[in-house]
Amino acid sequence: MSEKPQPYQVRDIHIVARGNDVLVREYTLDPGEAIPWHRHSSVSDYYYGLEGTVLVETRNPPGRHEVAAGGYTKVTPPTVHHVWNASNKRCRFLLVQGVGKYDFVKAD
């Protein structure tokens, strides 16, 4: 299976598990780093905080979710969202994506 290039840069992305309809990755973001506004056609995003605080913002419905270590939030398709580290410290989170075919559709 060919791997598409990552459409954004962050400090580290570690694949924990990959199946036909689920993808689990551990992200590390330095201060100010972000995953740009995007949506998914069929998969939901489940964010689990591991270290620091990651900010997950959504459009329609508008929302702002600060996910600290031990915290959790979910974004369902086709909600446009972005993820960023708004703090001055590194953050880490686990992202579980599924169930369905993964895609990354950029949004303005």
N, C-alpha and C positions, 0 to 999 in steps of 0.2 A: 504494500500500500504506500503510495507516494505521499509525502508530508508537505502541506502547503506552508509557505513562509509565514511566520508570525506577523500580523499586521500592526504590531506595536512593540515597544521595547520596555522592559522592566528589569529590575535587578536579577531575579531568578524565577524560573518556572520548572518545577519538578513533576513529571508524570508519575502518579501513584498507581493508577490502574486505568486500563483502556479496554473497552468491550465494543460490541457492535452498536449498542445503544446507550452507553454510559461512558463518561470521561471524568476522571478524578485527578486534579492537579493541586499542588501546593505552590502558592505564589509568595514571593518576597518583594515588597515595594519599598524603595527608598523614599524619603520625604519628597513630596511633590510629584512622584511618578503616578501614572494613570493608565487605565484601560479606557480608550475613547468611547464616546457614545455609540451604541450599537444595539442590535436586537437579535433574537433567535427565532426561527420559524416554528420549531417544534419542541426544543428542549427547555426545561426550566433550569435556572441557576440556583444552587443552594450554597450560601456562603457561611463558613464556620470560622470565627476568629481564633487565631492561635497566639498572636503576639501583637502588642500595640493596638491601634484602631484603624480599620479600613472604612471608608465612607462609600456607600452604595446609594446613588441617586437615580430616580426614575422620572419619566415623563408619562403623562396620561395613563394612569393617575400619577400626579406629582408626588414624590416622596423622597425622604432623606433618612437613611438608616445608618447609624454608627454602629459598627460591629466590632466590639472589643473581644479580648481573649475570653473564650467560653460562650460568646454570643452567637446568634444565628439570624439570618434573614433569607428570604426566597424571592426570586423574580421569575414570573411566569411569562411565556411567550404570548404575544409578540411585543411585550413592553420594552420600550427604548430605555436604556440605562447606561450608566458609566460607573466606574469604580476608581477611587483614587485615595492616596495617602495624603491627607490634608494636615498631618501632624509634622512635628520636627524630629520624629523618631521612626525607625524602620517598622514596618508592619508585615505580618505573615498571616495568611488565611488559606483554608482548604476550600476549593471550589469543586462541587459535585455537579455535573451536568448530565441530565437525562430525564426521562427515558425518551429516546428518539434519535433521529439523525442530527448530528451537530452541524451548525453553520454559524458564521459570524458575518452579519450584515451591517456595514457601517451606516450610521445615521448622522445627519447634520445637526 
